[in-house]
Amino acid sequence: MLEDIAALTQFDLTEIDIRSNPAIFDKYRYRIPVILIESEENILEGRIEFRDLAKAFQLR
């Protein structure tokens, strides 16, 4: 889905392996996948639908 979004808008992607940081692992381990867009106020997690991802990127 992120590849489809990339065709519509430009963004920087940072992938984080939560296993490399115990604090991040504890916070997100039951919520993956997790997508944060600019801040934790704009977060998608679990079963992410394309329409929700597009909305978060303000594309629809």
N, C-alpha and C positions, 0 to 999 in steps of 0.2 A: 504494500500500500504506500509505503514511503517513496518508492520509485515513481508511482503514479502521481503523488503530490509533487515530487521534484520536477515533473514535466509541466506543472502548473505554476510553481513558484520556487524561488531560490531560498535555501536554508542551509545552515551548517548543522551537521549531525555529529554528535559525540556519543559513542557507544561506551557504556561502562559495564564491566564485568563485576557484578555485585559481590561475587565471592572474594574479590581482592580487598574488600574493605568491610570489616565486621559491623560497623555502624550502619552502612548502607545496606548490607545484607539483612540485618535485623529489621530495618525499616521497610524494605521492599520484597522480602523473600516470598511472601504469600500473595503478592500483588502483580507479579510479572506476567506479561510484559508491561512496562511502564514507559510512557512518553511524556516528558515535561516540555512544554513549549514556553520558553522564556522565563517561566517561574513556576513555583509549585502551586500557584493558584490556577494554572491552566494545565491540568494533568489528565491523562487518559491512562487507563490501566485495565488489565484482564482481557476480556474479549472485546477488542476494539473494532468498531464498525467504520467503514470508509467515510460515511456521512458525518460521523462524529469527528474523525480526524480532519476532514475538509473544513468543518465548522471551526475547529480549534485553530486552523491556519487561516481562518476568515476567508475561505474560498467560496462558501455557500451560505 
